[in-house]
Structures are given as structure tokens and as C-alpha cells.
Amino acid sequence: MTSNQSGFSLLEVLISFLLVGVAALGMVKLQTYTEQKADYAIQSVEALHFAERQLEYYRTRANNVSEAVGLIRFSELHQSNHCLNTDSANPLSGLSGSEYSLSCSVENADGALSSALRNITITVAWQDRMSQTQRITLKTMLSKYSEFD
């Protein structure tokens, strides 16, 4: 006996719909993951910009400040007023619309060079789209002897 049936059975159609649905859910998950990582990339680049700006400001130090504008005495690096945006009521804002908080720490180095060397730590923190705190920290050391002295 030969069957003259043509086309797809109901079971085949249901299985194909199930496969298309699972693939669509996977694509939605991939899209949200990609958006989340793109937001983090933008925010971390902005935070890095703020931290580098602060670090460059600290690099404008000198032993002798004679009416020069924008220079910091090496002996005054630890003062909190040299940390740009110490007012936490007015946080830094970037192009992404996120608000960033900046904190600075300047400490004397240990050892024989303690009077001529400072440890500097700059931390920028922000809330990501999942309301989790993210942060970037830059650490360096500055000498009181500038290459231009």
C-alpha cells in the first residue's frame, strides 16, 4: 500500500517551532550579555580616563614652586585638596551617564627613600547596570626629583 501523503506531520512542525524558539531565546540572552559587556567597557574606559587625569595632575609636582600655576609642592602631595573632586556630593559624570567617585591616597614609601618617594593610589568607583560597585585602581610611585629639575 502506498501513501499519497505530502507535507509535514504535526509532530515535525511542533519540533521545528520548538527549535526556533530555543534559538530565539539564545539570541536574546546573547544580546543582553553583549549590551552588558559594552556598558562595562564604556564605563571602565571613562573611569580610567578620570584616574589617569588625576595621576597626571600629581605628576605636575616640583620641589620649588615659585608662583607657577598648577604645580604641587612635593611635600604637599598628601593633602586631600589635591585630589580632584573630593566633594562626594557632586560626583564625576561621564558620557555614559554614570556617576563616578574618585579617591586618592598618598603615603610615604618604605625604606631608605622614604623622604624622596611617595606611593600614590587612585581609585575610581561606579555602579554598573546591575547596581554592583565596580572599581579601577591605579598605583604608582613619584619621586621628588623631577626629570626637569
Phi and psi in radians as a Rosetta constraint file:
Dihedral C 1 N 2 CA 2 C 2 CIRCULARHARMONIC -1.758 0.35
Dihedral N 2 CA 2 C 2 N 3 CIRCULARHARMONIC 2.528 0.35
Dihedral C 2 N 3 CA 3 C 3 CIRCULARHARMONIC -1.763 0.35
Dihedral N 3 CA 3 C 3 N 4 CIRCULARHARMONIC 2.323 0.35
Dihedral C 3 N 4 CA 4 C 4 CIRCULARHARMONIC -1.740 0.35
Dihedral N 4 CA 4 C 4 N 5 CIRCULARHARMONIC 0.334 0.35
Dihedral C 4 N 5 CA 5 C 5 CIRCULARHARMONIC -1.296 0.35
Dihedral N 5 CA 5 C 5 N 6 CIRCULARHARMONIC 2.297 0.35
Dihedral C 5 N 6 CA 6 C 6 CIRCULARHARMONIC -2.228 0.35
Dihedral N 6 CA 6 C 6 N 7 CIRCULARHARMONIC 2.677 0.35
Dihedral C 6 N 7 CA 7 C 7 CIRCULARHARMONIC 1.782 0.35
Dihedral N 7 CA 7 C 7 N 8 CIRCULARHARMONIC -2.919 0.35
Dihedral C 7 N 8 CA 8 C 8 CIRCULARHARMONIC -1.843 0.35
Dihedral N 8 CA 8 C 8 N 9 CIRCULARHARMONIC 2.620 0.35
Dihedral C 8 N 9 CA 9 C 9 CIRCULARHARMONIC -1.437 0.35
Dihedral N 9 CA 9 C 9 N 10 CIRCULARHARMONIC 2.880 0.35
Dihedral C 9 N 10 CA 10 C 10 CIRCULARHARMONIC -1.068 0.35
Dihedral N 10 CA 10 C 10 N 11 CIRCULARHARMONIC -0.682 0.35
Dihedral C 10 N 11 CA 11 C 11 CIRCULARHARMONIC -1.109 0.35
Dihedral N 11 CA 11 C 11 N 12 CIRCULARHARMONIC -0.722 0.35
Dihedral C 11 N 12 CA 12 C 12 CIRCULARHARMONIC -1.117 0.35
Dihedral N 12 CA 12 C 12 N 13 CIRCULARHARMONIC -0.690 0.35
Dihedral C 12 N 13 CA 13 C 13 CIRCULARHARMONIC -1.155 0.35
Dihedral N 13 CA 13 C 13 N 14 CIRCULARHARMONIC -0.746 0.35
Dihedral C 13 N 14 CA 14 C 14 CIRCULARHARMONIC -1.127 0.35
Dihedral N 14 CA 14 C 14 N 15 CIRCULARHARMONIC -0.707 0.35
Dihedral C 14 N 15 CA 15 C 15 CIRCULARHARMONIC -1.135 0.35
Dihedral N 15 CA 15 C 15 N 16 CIRCULARHARMONIC -0.710 0.35
Dihedral C 15 N 16 CA 16 C 16 CIRCULARHARMONIC -1.154 0.35
Dihedral N 16 CA 16 C 16 N 17 CIRCULARHARMONIC -0.673 0.35
Dihedral C 16 N 17 CA 17 C 17 CIRCULARHARMONIC -1.097 0.35
Dihedral N 17 CA 17 C 17 N 18 CIRCULARHARMONIC -0.695 0.35
Dihedral C 17 N 18 CA 18 C 18 CIRCULARHARMONIC -1.093 0.35
Dihedral N 18 CA 18 C 18 N 19 CIRCULARHARMONIC -0.770 0.35
Dihedral C 18 N 19 CA 19 C 19 CIRCULARHARMONIC -1.124 0.35
Dihedral N 19 CA 19 C 19 N 20 CIRCULARHARMONIC -0.727 0.35
Dihedral C 19 N 20 CA 20 C 20 CIRCULARHARMONIC -1.129 0.35
Dihedral N 20 CA 20 C 20 N 21 CIRCULARHARMONIC -0.697 0.35
Dihedral C 20 N 21 CA 21 C 21 CIRCULARHARMONIC -1.122 0.35
Dihedral N 21 CA 21 C 21 N 22 CIRCULARHARMONIC -0.760 0.35
Dihedral C 21 N 22 CA 22 C 22 CIRCULARHARMONIC -1.122 0.35
Dihedral N 22 CA 22 C 22 N 23 CIRCULARHARMONIC -0.714 0.35
Dihedral C 22 N 23 CA 23 C 23 CIRCULARHARMONIC -1.121 0.35
Dihedral N 23 CA 23 C 23 N 24 CIRCULARHARMONIC -0.694 0.35
Dihedral C 23 N 24 CA 24 C 24 CIRCULARHARMONIC -1.140 0.35
Dihedral N 24 CA 24 C 24 N 25 CIRCULARHARMONIC -0.714 0.35
Dihedral C 24 N 25 CA 25 C 25 CIRCULARHARMONIC -1.109 0.35
Dihedral N 25 CA 25 C 25 N 26 CIRCULARHARMONIC -0.683 0.35
Dihedral C 25 N 26 CA 26 C 26 CIRCULARHARMONIC -1.093 0.35
Dihedral N 26 CA 26 C 26 N 27 CIRCULARHARMONIC -0.688 0.35
Dihedral C 26 N 27 CA 27 C 27 CIRCULARHARMONIC -1.170 0.35
Dihedral N 27 CA 27 C 27 N 28 CIRCULARHARMONIC -0.668 0.35
Dihedral C 27 N 28 CA 28 C 28 CIRCULARHARMONIC -1.129 0.35
Dihedral N 28 CA 28 C 28 N 29 CIRCULARHARMONIC -0.755 0.35
Dihedral C 28 N 29 CA 29 C 29 CIRCULARHARMONIC -1.084 0.35
Dihedral N 29 CA 29 C 29 N 30 CIRCULARHARMONIC -0.740 0.35
Dihedral C 29 N 30 CA 30 C 30 CIRCULARHARMONIC -1.107 0.35
Dihedral N 30 CA 30 C 30 N 31 CIRCULARHARMONIC -0.688 0.35
Dihedral C 30 N 31 CA 31 C 31 CIRCULARHARMONIC -1.122 0.35
Dihedral N 31 CA 31 C 31 N 32 CIRCULARHARMONIC -0.790 0.35
Dihedral C 31 N 32 CA 32 C 32 CIRCULARHARMONIC -1.154 0.35
Dihedral N 32 CA 32 C 32 N 33 CIRCULARHARMONIC -0.671 0.35
Dihedral C 32 N 33 CA 33 C 33 CIRCULARHARMONIC -1.107 0.35
Dihedral N 33 CA 33 C 33 N 34 CIRCULARHARMONIC -0.741 0.35
Dihedral C 33 N 34 CA 34 C 34 CIRCULARHARMONIC -1.133 0.35
Dihedral N 34 CA 34 C 34 N 35 CIRCULARHARMONIC -0.746 0.35
Dihedral C 34 N 35 CA 35 C 35 CIRCULARHARMONIC -1.090 0.35
Dihedral N 35 CA 35 C 35 N 36 CIRCULARHARMONIC -0.717 0.35
Dihedral C 35 N 36 CA 36 C 36 CIRCULARHARMONIC -1.104 0.35
Dihedral N 36 CA 36 C 36 N 37 CIRCULARHARMONIC -0.771 0.35
Dihedral C 36 N 37 CA 37 C 37 CIRCULARHARMONIC -1.213 0.35
Dihedral N 37 CA 37 C 37 N 38 CIRCULARHARMONIC -0.598 0.35
Dihedral C 37 N 38 CA 38 C 38 CIRCULARHARMONIC -1.160 0.35
Dihedral N 38 CA 38 C 38 N 39 CIRCULARHARMONIC -0.728 0.35
Dihedral C 38 N 39 CA 39 C 39 CIRCULARHARMONIC -1.066 0.35
Dihedral N 39 CA 39 C 39 N 40 CIRCULARHARMONIC -0.770 0.35
Dihedral C 39 N 40 CA 40 C 40 CIRCULARHARMONIC -1.089 0.35
Dihedral N 40 CA 40 C 40 N 41 CIRCULARHARMONIC -0.699 0.35
Dihedral C 40 N 41 CA 41 C 41 CIRCULARHARMONIC -1.089 0.35
Dihedral N 41 CA 41 C 41 N 42 CIRCULARHARMONIC -0.785 0.35
Dihedral C 41 N 42 CA 42 C 42 CIRCULARHARMONIC -1.109 0.35
Dihedral N 42 CA 42 C 42 N 43 CIRCULARHARMONIC -0.815 0.35
Dihedral C 42 N 43 CA 43 C 43 CIRCULARHARMONIC -1.165 0.35
Dihedral N 43 CA 43 C 43 N 44 CIRCULARHARMONIC -0.677 0.35
Dihedral C 43 N 44 CA 44 C 44 CIRCULARHARMONIC -1.231 0.35
Dihedral N 44 CA 44 C 44 N 45 CIRCULARHARMONIC -0.574 0.35
Dihedral C 44 N 45 CA 45 C 45 CIRCULARHARMONIC -1.182 0.35
Dihedral N 45 CA 45 C 45 N 46 CIRCULARHARMONIC -0.711 0.35
Dihedral C 45 N 46 CA 46 C 46 CIRCULARHARMONIC -1.121 0.35
Dihedral N 46 CA 46 C 46 N 47 CIRCULARHARMONIC -0.749 0.35
Dihedral C 46 N 47 CA 47 C 47 CIRCULARHARMONIC -1.096 0.35
Dihedral N 47 CA 47 C 47 N 48 CIRCULARHARMONIC -0.705 0.35
Dihedral C 47 N 48 CA 48 C 48 CIRCULARHARMONIC -1.107 0.35
Dihedral N 48 CA 48 C 48 N 49 CIRCULARHARMONIC -0.656 0.35
Dihedral C 48 N 49 CA 49 C 49 CIRCULARHARMONIC -1.071 0.35
Dihedral N 49 CA 49 C 49 N 50 CIRCULARHARMONIC -0.800 0.35
Dihedral C 49 N 50 CA 50 C 50 CIRCULARHARMONIC -1.099 0.35
Dihedral N 50 CA 50 C 50 N 51 CIRCULARHARMONIC -0.731 0.35
Dihedral C 50 N 51 CA 51 C 51 CIRCULARHARMONIC -1.161 0.35
Dihedral N 51 CA 51 C 51 N 52 CIRCULARHARMONIC -0.728 0.35
Dihedral C 51 N 52 CA 52 C 52 CIRCULARHARMONIC -1.162 0.35
Dihedral N 52 CA 52 C 52 N 53 CIRCULARHARMONIC -0.629 0.35
Dihedral C 52 N 53 CA 53 C 53 CIRCULARHARMONIC -1.090 0.35
Dihedral N 53 CA 53 C 53 N 54 CIRCULARHARMONIC -0.744 0.35
Dihedral C 53 N 54 CA 54 C 54 CIRCULARHARMONIC -1.142 0.35
Dihedral N 54 CA 54 C 54 N 55 CIRCULARHARMONIC -0.722 0.35
Dihedral C 54 N 55 CA 55 C 55 CIRCULARHARMONIC -1.107 0.35
Dihedral N 55 CA 55 C 55 N 56 CIRCULARHARMONIC -0.714 0.35
Dihedral C 55 N 56 CA 56 C 56 CIRCULARHARMONIC -1.149 0.35
Dihedral N 56 CA 56 C 56 N 57 CIRCULARHARMONIC -0.589 0.35
Dihedral C 56 N 57 CA 57 C 57 CIRCULARHARMONIC -1.125 0.35
Dihedral N 57 CA 57 C 57 N 58 CIRCULARHARMONIC -0.725 0.35
Dihedral C 57 N 58 CA 58 C 58 CIRCULARHARMONIC -1.132 0.35
Dihedral N 58 CA 58 C 58 N 59 CIRCULARHARMONIC -0.534 0.35
Dihedral C 58 N 59 CA 59 C 59 CIRCULARHARMONIC -1.230 0.35
Dihedral N 59 CA 59 C 59 N 60 CIRCULARHARMONIC -0.215 0.35
Dihedral C 59 N 60 CA 60 C 60 CIRCULARHARMONIC -1.517 0.35
Dihedral N 60 CA 60 C 60 N 61 CIRCULARHARMONIC 0.865 0.35
Dihedral C 60 N 61 CA 61 C 61 CIRCULARHARMONIC -1.762 0.35
Dihedral N 61 CA 61 C 61 N 62 CIRCULARHARMONIC 2.863 0.35
Dihedral C 61 N 62 CA 62 C 62 CIRCULARHARMONIC -2.734 0.35
Dihedral N 62 CA 62 C 62 N 63 CIRCULARHARMONIC 2.723 0.35
Dihedral C 62 N 63 CA 63 C 63 CIRCULARHARMONIC -1.309 0.35
Dihedral N 63 CA 63 C 63 N 64 CIRCULARHARMONIC -0.775 0.35
Dihedral C 63 N 64 CA 64 C 64 CIRCULARHARMONIC -1.970 0.35
Dihedral N 64 CA 64 C 64 N 65 CIRCULARHARMONIC 1.952 0.35
Dihedral C 64 N 65 CA 65 C 65 CIRCULARHARMONIC -1.807 0.35
Dihedral N 65 CA 65 C 65 N 66 CIRCULARHARMONIC 1.829 0.35
Dihedral C 65 N 66 CA 66 C 66 CIRCULARHARMONIC -1.951 0.35
Dihedral N 66 CA 66 C 66 N 67 CIRCULARHARMONIC 1.468 0.35
Dihedral C 66 N 67 CA 67 C 67 CIRCULARHARMONIC 1.036 0.35
Dihedral N 67 CA 67 C 67 N 68 CIRCULARHARMONIC 0.344 0.35
Dihedral C 67 N 68 CA 68 C 68 CIRCULARHARMONIC -1.428 0.35
Dihedral N 68 CA 68 C 68 N 69 CIRCULARHARMONIC 2.334 0.35
Dihedral C 68 N 69 CA 69 C 69 CIRCULARHARMONIC -1.465 0.35
Dihedral N 69 CA 69 C 69 N 70 CIRCULARHARMONIC 2.334 0.35
Dihedral C 69 N 70 CA 70 C 70 CIRCULARHARMONIC 1.514 0.35
Dihedral N 70 CA 70 C 70 N 71 CIRCULARHARMONIC 0.018 0.35
Dihedral C 70 N 71 CA 71 C 71 CIRCULARHARMONIC -1.662 0.35
Dihedral N 71 CA 71 C 71 N 72 CIRCULARHARMONIC 2.578 0.35
Dihedral C 71 N 72 CA 72 C 72 CIRCULARHARMONIC -1.969 0.35
Dihedral N 72 CA 72 C 72 N 73 CIRCULARHARMONIC 2.350 0.35
Dihedral C 72 N 73 CA 73 C 73 CIRCULARHARMONIC -1.164 0.35
Dihedral N 73 CA 73 C 73 N 74 CIRCULARHARMONIC 2.437 0.35
Dihedral C 73 N 74 CA 74 C 74 CIRCULARHARMONIC -1.033 0.35
Dihedral N 74 CA 74 C 74 N 75 CIRCULARHARMONIC -0.632 0.35
Dihedral C 74 N 75 CA 75 C 75 CIRCULARHARMONIC -1.228 0.35
Dihedral N 75 CA 75 C 75 N 76 CIRCULARHARMONIC -0.245 0.35
Dihedral C 75 N 76 CA 76 C 76 CIRCULARHARMONIC -1.855 0.35
Dihedral N 76 CA 76 C 76 N 77 CIRCULARHARMONIC 0.146 0.35
Dihedral C 76 N 77 CA 77 C 77 CIRCULARHARMONIC -1.029 0.35
Dihedral N 77 CA 77 C 77 N 78 CIRCULARHARMONIC -0.572 0.35
Dihedral C 77 N 78 CA 78 C 78 CIRCULARHARMONIC -1.297 0.35
Dihedral N 78 CA 78 C 78 N 79 CIRCULARHARMONIC -0.201 0.35
Dihedral C 78 N 79 CA 79 C 79 CIRCULARHARMONIC -1.201 0.35
Dihedral N 79 CA 79 C 79 N 80 CIRCULARHARMONIC 2.397 0.35
Dihedral C 79 N 80 CA 80 C 80 CIRCULARHARMONIC -1.196 0.35
Dihedral N 80 CA 80 C 80 N 81 CIRCULARHARMONIC -0.381 0.35
Dihedral C 80 N 81 CA 81 C 81 CIRCULARHARMONIC -1.230 0.35
Dihedral N 81 CA 81 C 81 N 82 CIRCULARHARMONIC -0.210 0.35
Dihedral C 81 N 82 CA 82 C 82 CIRCULARHARMONIC -1.493 0.35
Dihedral N 82 CA 82 C 82 N 83 CIRCULARHARMONIC -0.131 0.35
Dihedral C 82 N 83 CA 83 C 83 CIRCULARHARMONIC -1.480 0.35
Dihedral N 83 CA 83 C 83 N 84 CIRCULARHARMONIC 1.957 0.35
Dihedral C 83 N 84 CA 84 C 84 CIRCULARHARMONIC -1.057 0.35
Dihedral N 84 CA 84 C 84 N 85 CIRCULARHARMONIC 2.384 0.35
Dihedral C 84 N 85 CA 85 C 85 CIRCULARHARMONIC 1.102 0.35
Dihedral N 85 CA 85 C 85 N 86 CIRCULARHARMONIC 1.008 0.35
Dihedral C 85 N 86 CA 86 C 86 CIRCULARHARMONIC -1.427 0.35
Dihedral N 86 CA 86 C 86 N 87 CIRCULARHARMONIC -0.163 0.35
Dihedral C 86 N 87 CA 87 C 87 CIRCULARHARMONIC -1.436 0.35
Dihedral N 87 CA 87 C 87 N 88 CIRCULARHARMONIC 1.786 0.35
Dihedral C 87 N 88 CA 88 C 88 CIRCULARHARMONIC -1.277 0.35
Dihedral N 88 CA 88 C 88 N 89 CIRCULARHARMONIC -0.232 0.35
Dihedral C 88 N 89 CA 89 C 89 CIRCULARHARMONIC -1.296 0.35
Dihedral N 89 CA 89 C 89 N 90 CIRCULARHARMONIC -0.318 0.35
Dihedral C 89 N 90 CA 90 C 90 CIRCULARHARMONIC -2.176 0.35
Dihedral N 90 CA 90 C 90 N 91 CIRCULARHARMONIC 1.382 0.35
Dihedral C 90 N 91 CA 91 C 91 CIRCULARHARMONIC -1.229 0.35
Dihedral N 91 CA 91 C 91 N 92 CIRCULARHARMONIC 2.775 0.35
Dihedral C 91 N 92 CA 92 C 92 CIRCULARHARMONIC -1.163 0.35
Dihedral N 92 CA 92 C 92 N 93 CIRCULARHARMONIC 2.486 0.35
Dihedral C 92 N 93 CA 93 C 93 CIRCULARHARMONIC -2.227 0.35
Dihedral N 93 CA 93 C 93 N 94 CIRCULARHARMONIC 2.457 0.35
Dihedral C 93 N 94 CA 94 C 94 CIRCULARHARMONIC -1.909 0.35
Dihedral N 94 CA 94 C 94 N 95 CIRCULARHARMONIC -3.035 0.35
Dihedral C 94 N 95 CA 95 C 95 CIRCULARHARMONIC -1.162 0.35
Dihedral N 95 CA 95 C 95 N 96 CIRCULARHARMONIC -0.455 0.35
Dihedral C 95 N 96 CA 96 C 96 CIRCULARHARMONIC -1.349 0.35
Dihedral N 96 CA 96 C 96 N 97 CIRCULARHARMONIC -0.114 0.35
Dihedral C 96 N 97 CA 97 C 97 CIRCULARHARMONIC 1.521 0.35
Dihedral N 97 CA 97 C 97 N 98 CIRCULARHARMONIC 0.000 0.35
Dihedral C 97 N 98 CA 98 C 98 CIRCULARHARMONIC -1.409 0.35
Dihedral N 98 CA 98 C 98 N 99 CIRCULARHARMONIC 2.707 0.35
Dihedral C 98 N 99 CA 99 C 99 CIRCULARHARMONIC -1.860 0.35
Dihedral N 99 CA 99 C 99 N 100 CIRCULARHARMONIC 2.327 0.35
Dihedral C 99 N 100 CA 100 C 100 CIRCULARHARMONIC -2.043 0.35
Dihedral N 100 CA 100 C 100 N 101 CIRCULARHARMONIC 2.467 0.35
Dihedral C 100 N 101 CA 101 C 101 CIRCULARHARMONIC -1.963 0.35
Dihedral N 101 CA 101 C 101 N 102 CIRCULARHARMONIC 2.395 0.35
Dihedral C 101 N 102 CA 102 C 102 CIRCULARHARMONIC -2.034 0.35
Dihedral N 102 CA 102 C 102 N 103 CIRCULARHARMONIC 2.311 0.35
Dihedral C 102 N 103 CA 103 C 103 CIRCULARHARMONIC -2.292 0.35
Dihedral N 103 CA 103 C 103 N 104 CIRCULARHARMONIC 2.532 0.35
Dihedral C 103 N 104 CA 104 C 104 CIRCULARHARMONIC -2.227 0.35
Dihedral N 104 CA 104 C 104 N 105 CIRCULARHARMONIC 2.519 0.35
Dihedral C 104 N 105 CA 105 C 105 CIRCULARHARMONIC -2.372 0.35
Dihedral N 105 CA 105 C 105 N 106 CIRCULARHARMONIC 2.170 0.35
Dihedral C 105 N 106 CA 106 C 106 CIRCULARHARMONIC -2.156 0.35
Dihedral N 106 CA 106 C 106 N 107 CIRCULARHARMONIC 2.091 0.35
Dihedral C 106 N 107 CA 107 C 107 CIRCULARHARMONIC -2.290 0.35
Dihedral N 107 CA 107 C 107 N 108 CIRCULARHARMONIC 2.696 0.35
Dihedral C 107 N 108 CA 108 C 108 CIRCULARHARMONIC -1.182 0.35
Dihedral N 108 CA 108 C 108 N 109 CIRCULARHARMONIC 2.492 0.35
Dihedral C 108 N 109 CA 109 C 109 CIRCULARHARMONIC -1.314 0.35
Dihedral N 109 CA 109 C 109 N 110 CIRCULARHARMONIC 2.721 0.35
Dihedral C 109 N 110 CA 110 C 110 CIRCULARHARMONIC -1.479 0.35
Dihedral N 110 CA 110 C 110 N 111 CIRCULARHARMONIC 2.746 0.35
Dihedral C 110 N 111 CA 111 C 111 CIRCULARHARMONIC 1.692 0.35
Dihedral N 111 CA 111 C 111 N 112 CIRCULARHARMONIC -2.808 0.35
Dihedral C 111 N 112 CA 112 C 112 CIRCULARHARMONIC -1.173 0.35
Dihedral N 112 CA 112 C 112 N 113 CIRCULARHARMONIC -0.466 0.35
Dihedral C 112 N 113 CA 113 C 113 CIRCULARHARMONIC -1.686 0.35
Dihedral N 113 CA 113 C 113 N 114 CIRCULARHARMONIC 0.350 0.35
Dihedral C 113 N 114 CA 114 C 114 CIRCULARHARMONIC -1.049 0.35
Dihedral N 114 CA 114 C 114 N 115 CIRCULARHARMONIC -0.535 0.35
Dihedral C 114 N 115 CA 115 C 115 CIRCULARHARMONIC -1.452 0.35
Dihedral N 115 CA 115 C 115 N 116 CIRCULARHARMONIC -0.264 0.35
Dihedral C 115 N 116 CA 116 C 116 CIRCULARHARMONIC -1.978 0.35
Dihedral N 116 CA 116 C 116 N 117 CIRCULARHARMONIC 0.076 0.35
Dihedral C 116 N 117 CA 117 C 117 CIRCULARHARMONIC -2.430 0.35
Dihedral N 117 CA 117 C 117 N 118 CIRCULARHARMONIC 2.400 0.35
Dihedral C 117 N 118 CA 118 C 118 CIRCULARHARMONIC -2.156 0.35
Dihedral N 118 CA 118 C 118 N 119 CIRCULARHARMONIC 2.385 0.35
Dihedral C 118 N 119 CA 119 C 119 CIRCULARHARMONIC -1.523 0.35
Dihedral N 119 CA 119 C 119 N 120 CIRCULARHARMONIC 2.219 0.35
Dihedral C 119 N 120 CA 120 C 120 CIRCULARHARMONIC -2.090 0.35
Dihedral N 120 CA 120 C 120 N 121 CIRCULARHARMONIC 2.258 0.35
Dihedral C 120 N 121 CA 121 C 121 CIRCULARHARMONIC -2.189 0.35
Dihedral N 121 CA 121 C 121 N 122 CIRCULARHARMONIC 2.182 0.35
Dihedral C 121 N 122 CA 122 C 122 CIRCULARHARMONIC -2.102 0.35
Dihedral N 122 CA 122 C 122 N 123 CIRCULARHARMONIC 2.198 0.35
Dihedral C 122 N 123 CA 123 C 123 CIRCULARHARMONIC -2.157 0.35
Dihedral N 123 CA 123 C 123 N 124 CIRCULARHARMONIC 2.295 0.35
Dihedral C 123 N 124 CA 124 C 124 CIRCULARHARMONIC -2.061 0.35
Dihedral N 124 CA 124 C 124 N 125 CIRCULARHARMONIC 2.218 0.35
Dihedral C 124 N 125 CA 125 C 125 CIRCULARHARMONIC -2.146 0.35
Dihedral N 125 CA 125 C 125 N 126 CIRCULARHARMONIC 2.671 0.35
Dihedral C 125 N 126 CA 126 C 126 CIRCULARHARMONIC -2.734 0.35
Dihedral N 126 CA 126 C 126 N 127 CIRCULARHARMONIC 2.845 0.35
Dihedral C 126 N 127 CA 127 C 127 CIRCULARHARMONIC -1.666 0.35
Dihedral N 127 CA 127 C 127 N 128 CIRCULARHARMONIC 2.261 0.35
Dihedral C 127 N 128 CA 128 C 128 CIRCULARHARMONIC -1.491 0.35
Dihedral N 128 CA 128 C 128 N 129 CIRCULARHARMONIC -3.059 0.35
Dihedral C 128 N 129 CA 129 C 129 CIRCULARHARMONIC -1.199 0.35
Dihedral N 129 CA 129 C 129 N 130 CIRCULARHARMONIC -0.248 0.35
Dihedral C 129 N 130 CA 130 C 130 CIRCULARHARMONIC -1.718 0.35
Dihedral N 130 CA 130 C 130 N 131 CIRCULARHARMONIC 0.216 0.35
Dihedral C 130 N 131 CA 131 C 131 CIRCULARHARMONIC 1.065 0.35
Dihedral N 131 CA 131 C 131 N 132 CIRCULARHARMONIC 0.526 0.35
Dihedral C 131 N 132 CA 132 C 132 CIRCULARHARMONIC -1.784 0.35
Dihedral N 132 CA 132 C 132 N 133 CIRCULARHARMONIC 2.480 0.35
Dihedral C 132 N 133 CA 133 C 133 CIRCULARHARMONIC -1.367 0.35
Dihedral N 133 CA 133 C 133 N 134 CIRCULARHARMONIC 2.196 0.35
Dihedral C 133 N 134 CA 134 C 134 CIRCULARHARMONIC -1.965 0.35
Dihedral N 134 CA 134 C 134 N 135 CIRCULARHARMONIC 2.672 0.35
Dihedral C 134 N 135 CA 135 C 135 CIRCULARHARMONIC -2.637 0.35
Dihedral N 135 CA 135 C 135 N 136 CIRCULARHARMONIC 2.645 0.35
Dihedral C 135 N 136 CA 136 C 136 CIRCULARHARMONIC -2.177 0.35
Dihedral N 136 CA 136 C 136 N 137 CIRCULARHARMONIC 2.336 0.35
Dihedral C 136 N 137 CA 137 C 137 CIRCULARHARMONIC -2.176 0.35
Dihedral N 137 CA 137 C 137 N 138 CIRCULARHARMONIC 2.263 0.35
Dihedral C 137 N 138 CA 138 C 138 CIRCULARHARMONIC -1.958 0.35
Dihedral N 138 CA 138 C 138 N 139 CIRCULARHARMONIC 2.317 0.35
Dihedral C 138 N 139 CA 139 C 139 CIRCULARHARMONIC -2.184 0.35
Dihedral N 139 CA 139 C 139 N 140 CIRCULARHARMONIC 2.411 0.35
Dihedral C 139 N 140 CA 140 C 140 CIRCULARHARMONIC -2.706 0.35
Dihedral N 140 CA 140 C 140 N 141 CIRCULARHARMONIC 3.096 0.35
Dihedral C 140 N 141 CA 141 C 141 CIRCULARHARMONIC -2.247 0.35
Dihedral N 141 CA 141 C 141 N 142 CIRCULARHARMONIC 2.451 0.35
Dihedral C 141 N 142 CA 142 C 142 CIRCULARHARMONIC -2.116 0.35
Dihedral N 142 CA 142 C 142 N 143 CIRCULARHARMONIC 2.418 0.35
Dihedral C 142 N 143 CA 143 C 143 CIRCULARHARMONIC -1.705 0.35
Dihedral N 143 CA 143 C 143 N 144 CIRCULARHARMONIC 2.638 0.35
Dihedral C 143 N 144 CA 144 C 144 CIRCULARHARMONIC -1.311 0.35
Dihedral N 144 CA 144 C 144 N 145 CIRCULARHARMONIC -0.243 0.35
Dihedral C 144 N 145 CA 145 C 145 CIRCULARHARMONIC -1.597 0.35
Dihedral N 145 CA 145 C 145 N 146 CIRCULARHARMONIC 1.882 0.35
Dihedral C 145 N 146 CA 146 C 146 CIRCULARHARMONIC -1.428 0.35
Dihedral N 146 CA 146 C 146 N 147 CIRCULARHARMONIC 2.693 0.35
Dihedral C 146 N 147 CA 147 C 147 CIRCULARHARMONIC -1.200 0.35
Dihedral N 147 CA 147 C 147 N 148 CIRCULARHARMONIC -0.226 0.35
Dihedral C 147 N 148 CA 148 C 148 CIRCULARHARMONIC -1.762 0.35
Dihedral N 148 CA 148 C 148 N 149 CIRCULARHARMONIC -0.050 0.35
